[in-house]
Amino acid sequence: MASDKLSSYRSKRDFQKTAEPSGERRINKSNRRRFVIQKHDATRLHYDLRLELDGVFKSWAVTKGPSLDPHDKRLAVEVEDHPLDYGDFEGTIPKGQYGGGTVMLWDRGYWEPEGKKSPEQALAKGDFKFTLEGERLHGSFVLVRMRNDRERSKRTNWLLIKHHDEFSVEENGASILEENVTSVASGRSMEEIAAGKGRKPKPFMVEGGKVQADAVWDSNHGLAAEERQSEAKGGKRAGAATAVYLPGFIAPQLCQKLERPPGGDGWIHEIKFDGYRIQMRVIDGEATLKTRKGLDWTAKYPEIAGAASALPDCIIDGEICALDEHGAPDFAALQAALSEGKTGDLVYFAFDLLYDGGEDFRLKPLTERKMRLQELLTEAGNDPRIRYVEHFTGGGDAVLRSACKLSLEGIVSKKADAAYQSGRTESWAKSKCRAGHEVVIGAYAKTNGKFRSLLVGVFSEDHFVYVGRVGTGYGARKVETLLPKLKALETAKSPFTGLGAPKKQAEVVWVKPELVAEIEFEGWTADGLVRQAAFKGLREDKAAREVEAERPLRSSRTEVVEPTPRAIQTPARRRGQKADVMGVLISNPDKPLWPDVNGGDPVTKEELARYYEAVGDWMIEHLKGRPCSIIRAPDGVGGEQFFQRHAMPGQSKLLELIKVFGDKKPYLQIDRIEGLAAVAQIAAVELHPWNCEPGQPEVPGRLVFDLDPGPDVPFSTVVAAAREMRDRLEDLGLTSFCKTTGGKGLHVVTPLAVNKRKPLSWPEAKAFAHDVCQQMARNNPDLYLIKMTKSLRGGRIFLDYLRNDRMATAVAPLSPRARPGATVSMPLTWTQVKSDLDPKRFTIRTVPALLSKSSAWKDYCEGQRPLEQAIKKLGRTGKHAA
């Protein structure tokens, strides 16, 4: 069958003139599919991609060469099938022959198909996904067939595209071609190959560390041709049975993340190091140090490279760290050492052996690999700059507890008998003592012109998703190093996309999402944001596209970890010491504001600030741009309370001041998340913004209908009233949303689309709200009323339309209330608004976790509708009813 497939290949070549293989030579079979990429300087320079399938190499000519940038779509012209021994061809094809020019073995390795379809089915469909494991190319690619333009070409054109994964890069993805200009087989340049100079290429097929066959072909001139002539005369090829082959790079094995170490026997546990993952390759006394991405960082660590040169030929997996005065890894110290070029004290921690000499150790059990690694380091003299990583057996929980007591990062658990597998696997798992994460910087914020914090995100499919602010951890030296890199990436457009993307603020500077930072934080907020995040340093060894949010994974012992309602965690500090929340110092942080919440401890002033931090990104969208009144309770909700709408002497600079027509004193306005911590500092237990359009106090931006029941009205009746209000508004063409008030009632809120040329006035908005409530009360006077008179409210619900007037306010979504139980005004989905709804379950302590599982108000902005049309429709309805 392969012979038939090669008929086109053979018909184009005269094997008396070209040294290309004819395909008649038998090639040793491998249990893995091979691939090669040959740089081919023919009529025009291109790269030939060849994938082994059904006894031949399926082949494409990639005009510009492969790129690591998923945005680059490389034209790949399908050409005839090539024989398998072409995978070792390097040399020159004579001029005048088909494809005449120089050929270099630019990359080679193995490939695997992706998806459920067979490779043949995927090729037939024209959507062929595969993974490469080469010396230079790694990760997932796809070939997509284009529609044929028969008038222009009889060949089939495809597009070669890199998928987004840990090996992809953003921008300049073709730089891998510029950085790698020599052969993976011989180390020669194109010029040296054309001249027939340099050492003989090393063949591809190796078994058990020994070269089994030398299928190297070359032109009629040069070293390989001379060796073939020598063999024809009865001579032997030097080194044919003893040459050592070491891959240039092996994609590293990665860990899954577990909340707890896996249980059961068969696992070993190692300390998790807080440094840079580095693969060490030593051959002929020369060491190369490469990052997990395959970047050559040998020059960054000259002392470690020098120490490694004493090792025999091998490939070792490990991590480079800086150690603090107690001997524990310190990532910040590593960053400082690299930026200052003081790398002499860095240590390489070796934890796995991938190749020993030419022997591939990856399929051997981990314990056997580690035993040989320890022997290898001992035989080389145990240089203190290269240290063997010891491991522990037994219970992983106990090992993790010990690591945490020593303030270490955590532990890595590995199956003792497992092979080494590139990529993320279930045989390696990491468990952390404290939350740490890599994030991508999307903006930075300033205060009075000085650097203050980072706005960061992670990639999720095609979105760059915002995950919060990093407000602490910046020393003067770190800022000096960081700022020039940020300024070099400044851009006018926000890089964040999708739901929850932050809006432009006065002193926020957007940057291209290219810098990766490592942070430490106290956990995730309810809406998926990092809480109390501190900056540790930049990670130059990772590409931005590699960084994704770490989600809880299923372990062998536990189910998926879901957030549960619980008190907000606060970091340890001395009693009475000021608490730092989003850069705001909270005085008297232990002061109780709500006593004895649901039988538990009081809610303290610091806990209020932490709550605002947890829900701030959600909440701020309904506060910013609107004057906001606050209710303060300096001595707790049981003491005297103060209503404040104007600024006061010594007001925090994190709060905005806004002039309102008719009032000489400026009003408070909360436009940034840190402003919530500032009002927590003055014990603001309730927030009541205007219902205006953001930035336009004179223009209504939403309507709020307050359903306030009398003391003997069951809450299920209030629920029914809210649903009736929703239906009435929907009949008028308006979209509405519901929330608890934090008390005994419900709010029905409808966002308005504003006519910019002729916006509605407050009297018009108030009149509409009045008329809606009046119609509802007229239709059911035994249940509803629109007068505030308390004596009339027995057994009825007051439909309060007065929230829809200039200077009137309504409690903000997610605002706490100065009521027993620390209840919160909770946004709801309409499916939650049912008869068994219990508003008391929404408290400062339960809401952050509950919010994380809720889709309430996600489409709030999409619900904006013009009120003018609803007014006209209501007028017609009113006349008809009359």
QUIQUI-V406812 format. One record per backbone hydrogen bond with DSSP energy under -0.5 kcal/mol. NH is the residue of the N-H (numbers start at 1). CO is the residue of the C=O. If there is no record, write none. Layout:
nh=NH co=CO
nh=NH co=CO
//
This chain:
nh=5 co=1
nh=6 co=2
nh=7 co=4
nh=10 co=6
nh=11 co=7
nh=12 co=8
nh=12 co=9
nh=13 co=10
nh=15 co=13
nh=17 co=14
nh=18 co=14
nh=33 co=111
nh=35 co=109
nh=36 co=50
nh=37 co=107
nh=38 co=48
nh=39 co=37
nh=39 co=104
nh=40 co=38
nh=40 co=46
nh=41 co=39
nh=41 co=102
nh=42 co=40
nh=42 co=44
nh=46 co=40
nh=47 co=62
nh=48 co=38
nh=49 co=47
nh=49 co=60
nh=50 co=36
nh=50 co=48
nh=51 co=58
nh=52 co=34
nh=53 co=56
nh=56 co=53
nh=57 co=82
nh=58 co=51
nh=58 co=56
nh=59 co=79
nh=60 co=49
nh=61 co=77
nh=62 co=47
nh=62 co=60
nh=63 co=61
nh=63 co=75
nh=68 co=173
nh=70 co=68
nh=72 co=69
nh=74 co=72
nh=74 co=160
nh=76 co=158
nh=77 co=61
nh=78 co=76
nh=78 co=156
nh=79 co=59
nh=82 co=57
nh=86 co=83
nh=87 co=84
nh=88 co=85
nh=89 co=86
nh=90 co=217
nh=91 co=103
nh=93 co=101
nh=94 co=92
nh=97 co=94
nh=98 co=12
nh=100 co=97
nh=101 co=93
nh=102 co=41
nh=103 co=91
nh=104 co=39
nh=106 co=37
nh=106 co=104
nh=107 co=37
nh=109 co=35
nh=110 co=133
nh=111 co=33
nh=112 co=131
nh=114 co=129
nh=122 co=118
nh=123 co=119
nh=124 co=120
nh=125 co=121
nh=126 co=122
nh=127 co=122
nh=128 co=143
nh=129 co=127
nh=130 co=141
nh=131 co=112
nh=132 co=139
nh=133 co=110
nh=134 co=137
nh=135 co=108
nh=139 co=132
nh=141 co=130
nh=142 co=161
nh=143 co=128
nh=144 co=142
nh=144 co=159
nh=145 co=126
nh=145 co=143
nh=146 co=157
nh=150 co=148
nh=152 co=149
nh=153 co=149
nh=157 co=155
nh=158 co=76
nh=159 co=144
nh=160 co=74
nh=161 co=142
nh=161 co=159
nh=162 co=72
nh=163 co=140
nh=165 co=163
nh=168 co=165
nh=169 co=68
nh=175 co=172
nh=176 co=173
nh=177 co=174
nh=178 co=174
nh=179 co=175
nh=180 co=176
nh=181 co=179
nh=183 co=188
nh=184 co=105
nh=185 co=105
nh=187 co=183
nh=193 co=189
nh=194 co=190
nh=195 co=191
nh=196 co=192
nh=196 co=193
nh=197 co=192
nh=202 co=185
nh=206 co=204
nh=207 co=210
nh=210 co=207
nh=212 co=205
nh=213 co=205
nh=215 co=213
nh=217 co=88
nh=223 co=196
nh=226 co=222
nh=227 co=223
nh=228 co=224
nh=229 co=225
nh=230 co=226
nh=231 co=227
nh=232 co=228
nh=233 co=229
nh=234 co=231
nh=235 co=230
nh=238 co=236
nh=240 co=237
nh=242 co=239
nh=243 co=239
nh=246 co=244
nh=254 co=423
nh=256 co=428
nh=258 co=256
nh=258 co=430
nh=268 co=414
nh=269 co=392
nh=270 co=412
nh=272 co=410
nh=273 co=271
nh=275 co=273
nh=276 co=320
nh=277 co=275
nh=278 co=318
nh=279 co=290
nh=280 co=278
nh=280 co=316
nh=281 co=279
nh=281 co=288
nh=282 co=314
nh=283 co=286
nh=286 co=283
nh=288 co=281
nh=290 co=279
nh=290 co=288
nh=291 co=295
nh=292 co=277
nh=294 co=291
nh=297 co=289
nh=297 co=295
nh=300 co=297
nh=301 co=297
nh=301 co=298
nh=302 co=299
nh=305 co=301
nh=306 co=302
nh=307 co=303
nh=308 co=304
nh=309 co=305
nh=310 co=307
nh=311 co=308
nh=314 co=282
nh=315 co=355
nh=316 co=280
nh=317 co=352
nh=318 co=278
nh=319 co=349
nh=320 co=276
nh=321 co=347
nh=324 co=328
nh=327 co=324
nh=330 co=322
nh=334 co=330
nh=335 co=331
nh=336 co=332
nh=337 co=333
nh=338 co=334
nh=339 co=335
nh=340 co=336
nh=341 co=337
nh=341 co=338
nh=342 co=337
nh=343 co=341
nh=346 co=343
nh=347 co=321
nh=348 co=385
nh=349 co=319
nh=349 co=347
nh=350 co=348
nh=350 co=387
nh=351 co=317
nh=351 co=349
nh=352 co=317
nh=354 co=315
nh=354 co=352
nh=355 co=315
nh=356 co=359
nh=357 co=313
nh=357 co=355
nh=359 co=356
nh=361 co=354
nh=361 co=359
nh=362 co=354
nh=364 co=361
nh=366 co=418
nh=367 co=416
nh=369 co=365
nh=370 co=366
nh=371 co=367
nh=372 co=368
nh=373 co=369
nh=374 co=370
nh=375 co=371
nh=376 co=372
nh=377 co=373
nh=378 co=374
nh=379 co=375
nh=380 co=376
nh=381 co=378
nh=382 co=377
nh=386 co=383
nh=387 co=348
nh=389 co=350
nh=390 co=388
nh=392 co=269
nh=394 co=267
nh=399 co=395
nh=400 co=396
nh=401 co=397
nh=402 co=398
nh=403 co=399
nh=404 co=400
nh=405 co=401
nh=406 co=402
nh=407 co=404
nh=408 co=403
nh=409 co=272
nh=411 co=431
nh=412 co=270
nh=413 co=429
nh=414 co=268
nh=415 co=427
nh=416 co=266
nh=418 co=415
nh=420 co=362
nh=421 co=419
nh=423 co=252
nh=425 co=254
nh=429 co=413
nh=430 co=256
nh=431 co=411
nh=433 co=409
nh=434 co=409
nh=435 co=521
nh=437 co=519
nh=439 co=517
nh=440 co=457
nh=441 co=515
nh=442 co=455
nh=443 co=455
nh=444 co=509
nh=445 co=453
nh=446 co=507
nh=447 co=450
nh=450 co=447
nh=452 co=445
nh=453 co=445
nh=454 co=470
nh=455 co=443
nh=456 co=454
nh=456 co=468
nh=457 co=440
nh=458 co=465
nh=459 co=547
nh=460 co=463
nh=463 co=460
nh=465 co=458
nh=465 co=463
nh=467 co=456
nh=468 co=456
nh=470 co=454
nh=471 co=469
nh=471 co=533
nh=472 co=533
nh=475 co=473
nh=479 co=475
nh=480 co=476
nh=481 co=477
nh=482 co=478
nh=483 co=479
nh=484 co=480
nh=485 co=481
nh=485 co=482
nh=486 co=482
nh=487 co=483
nh=488 co=484
nh=489 co=486
nh=490 co=487
nh=491 co=510
nh=497 co=464
nh=501 co=498
nh=508 co=505
nh=509 co=444
nh=510 co=508
nh=511 co=442
nh=512 co=489
nh=514 co=512
nh=515 co=512
nh=517 co=439
nh=518 co=537
nh=519 co=437
nh=520 co=534
nh=521 co=435
nh=522 co=531
nh=525 co=529
nh=527 co=614
nh=528 co=525
nh=530 co=467
nh=531 co=523
nh=533 co=469
nh=534 co=520
nh=535 co=472
nh=536 co=518
nh=537 co=518
nh=539 co=516
nh=540 co=538
nh=542 co=539
nh=546 co=543
nh=547 co=544
nh=548 co=546
nh=551 co=549
nh=553 co=257
nh=555 co=558
nh=562 co=560
nh=566 co=845
nh=577 co=574
nh=579 co=586
nh=581 co=579
nh=581 co=584
nh=582 co=580
nh=584 co=581
nh=586 co=579
nh=586 co=584
nh=587 co=585
nh=589 co=586
nh=591 co=588
nh=593 co=603
nh=594 co=603
nh=597 co=601
nh=598 co=596
nh=599 co=596
nh=600 co=597
nh=603 co=594
nh=604 co=602
nh=605 co=591
nh=606 co=589
nh=608 co=604
nh=609 co=605
nh=610 co=606
nh=611 co=607
nh=612 co=608
nh=613 co=609
nh=614 co=610
nh=615 co=611
nh=616 co=612
nh=618 co=615
nh=619 co=615
nh=620 co=616
nh=621 co=618
nh=622 co=619
nh=623 co=620
nh=624 co=620
nh=626 co=623
nh=628 co=668
nh=629 co=688
nh=630 co=644
nh=631 co=686
nh=632 co=630
nh=632 co=642
nh=633 co=683
nh=635 co=640
nh=636 co=633
nh=637 co=593
nh=639 co=636
nh=642 co=632
nh=644 co=630
nh=644 co=642
nh=647 co=666
nh=651 co=648
nh=655 co=652
nh=656 co=669
nh=658 co=667
nh=660 co=663
nh=663 co=660
nh=667 co=658
nh=668 co=645
nh=669 co=656
nh=670 co=626
nh=671 co=669
nh=675 co=672
nh=676 co=672
nh=676 co=673
nh=677 co=673
nh=678 co=674
nh=679 co=675
nh=680 co=676
nh=681 co=677
nh=682 co=678
nh=683 co=680
nh=684 co=679
nh=685 co=631
nh=685 co=683
nh=686 co=631
nh=688 co=629
nh=689 co=810
nh=690 co=627
nh=691 co=808
nh=693 co=696
nh=693 co=699
nh=695 co=625
nh=696 co=693
nh=699 co=696
nh=700 co=760
nh=701 co=691
nh=702 co=691
nh=703 co=750
nh=705 co=748
nh=706 co=704
nh=706 co=800
nh=707 co=705
nh=707 co=746
nh=708 co=706
nh=708 co=798
nh=709 co=707
nh=710 co=796
nh=713 co=710
nh=714 co=712
nh=717 co=714
nh=718 co=714
nh=719 co=715
nh=720 co=716
nh=721 co=717
nh=722 co=718
nh=723 co=719
nh=724 co=720
nh=725 co=721
nh=726 co=722
nh=727 co=723
nh=728 co=724
nh=729 co=725
nh=730 co=726
nh=731 co=727
nh=732 co=728
nh=733 co=730
nh=734 co=729
nh=735 co=863
nh=737 co=749
nh=738 co=828
nh=739 co=747
nh=740 co=826
nh=741 co=745
nh=746 co=707
nh=747 co=739
nh=748 co=705
nh=749 co=737
nh=749 co=747
nh=750 co=703
nh=752 co=701
nh=753 co=865
nh=754 co=752
nh=756 co=754
nh=765 co=761
nh=766 co=762
nh=767 co=763
nh=768 co=764
nh=769 co=765
nh=770 co=766
nh=771 co=767
nh=772 co=768
nh=773 co=769
nh=774 co=770
nh=775 co=771
nh=776 co=772
nh=777 co=773
nh=778 co=774
nh=779 co=775
nh=780 co=776
nh=781 co=778
nh=783 co=780
nh=784 co=780
nh=785 co=797
nh=792 co=789
nh=793 co=790
nh=796 co=793
nh=797 co=783
nh=798 co=708
nh=798 co=796
nh=799 co=785
nh=799 co=797
nh=800 co=706
nh=800 co=798
nh=801 co=799
nh=804 co=801
nh=805 co=803
nh=808 co=805
nh=810 co=689
nh=812 co=687
nh=814 co=825
nh=815 co=812
nh=817 co=823
nh=819 co=817
nh=822 co=819
nh=824 co=842
nh=825 co=815
nh=826 co=824
nh=828 co=738
nh=832 co=829
nh=833 co=829
nh=834 co=832
nh=837 co=834
nh=839 co=837
nh=841 co=838
nh=842 co=839
nh=843 co=841
nh=844 co=822
nh=847 co=843
nh=848 co=844
nh=850 co=846
nh=851 co=847
nh=852 co=848
nh=853 co=849
nh=853 co=850
nh=854 co=851
nh=858 co=855
nh=860 co=857
nh=863 co=859
nh=863 co=860
nh=864 co=861
nh=865 co=751
nh=867 co=753
nh=870 co=866
nh=871 co=867
nh=872 co=868
nh=873 co=869
nh=874 co=870
nh=875 co=871
nh=876 co=872
nh=877 co=873
nh=878 co=874
nh=879 co=875
nh=880 co=876
nh=881 co=877
nh=882 co=878
//
